[in-house]
Amino acid sequence: MVLTSLIRTVEETGSTNADMLALAAAGASEGSWLRAERQTSGKGRQGRAWESPAGNLYASTLVRLRPSDPPAATLALVAAVALEEAVRVFLPSGGTLKWPNDLLVDGAKLSGILLERAGDAVVIGIGANLAHRPDLPDRPATSLAAHGASADPATLLDVLAEAFARWLGRWRGEGLDPVRQRWLERAHSTGTALTARLPDGSAADGLFDGLTHDGALILRLADGSRRVIHAGDVFLI
């Protein structure tokens, strides 16, 4: 089990990720967690605002990279499989993972993960809709409460921190493959129609065809070719 001394909770802050980055610069140890009851400047991927009313989970943790570790970006998969496992404790039907780092329930976004790096420190922020669900402009969102499940943020974080530590140990000791395999087990099925909006402003439509050995998304295009996506926003069609 995770030592509760490694989990610090504050009533309100701007961003748990920003705070954890500052703590990392000051020498905080791997395994530290920071949870806020509310955030005033929460953010998601690509600088999007993350609504942060009390009752949902807003937490960040710290990993100190070692030379022998798998690629830092694949910590998103570690966080995703740990989060899905933790949510399943409260919602037995579980959720579905969508690349690169969303957990969906019935196709609607339940949570998101944001990685930020400074030197050997990778801060992993996790936001999960427990009691409330936001109105998002580009995709549906949901919450555990909307599915009849109840989870206190502190209790969910206790479960999540233990799961994350366990999967981090496997990632570090066994490599990415067991994490990748679990991610695929918990993801939407092969053949699911997706659209990927890429950093250069273009888009690619195709069918989900798994992950590469290093965790990139594989799309099967209409002409039968396969395209590997290393970065982008992915939506169910």
Secondary structure, DSSP 8 states (H G I E B T S, - for coil): ---GGGEEEEEEES-HHHHHHHHHHTT--TT-EEEEEEESS-B-GGG-B----TTSEEEEEEEE--TTS--GGGHHHHHHHHHHHHHHHHSTT--EEETTTEEEETTEEEEEEEEEEETTEEEEEEEE-SS-----SSS-B--SGGGT----HHHHHHHHHHHHHHHHHHHHHH-SHHHHHHHHHHB--TT-EEEEE-TTS-EEEEEEEEE-TTS-EEEE-TTS-EEEESS-EEEE-
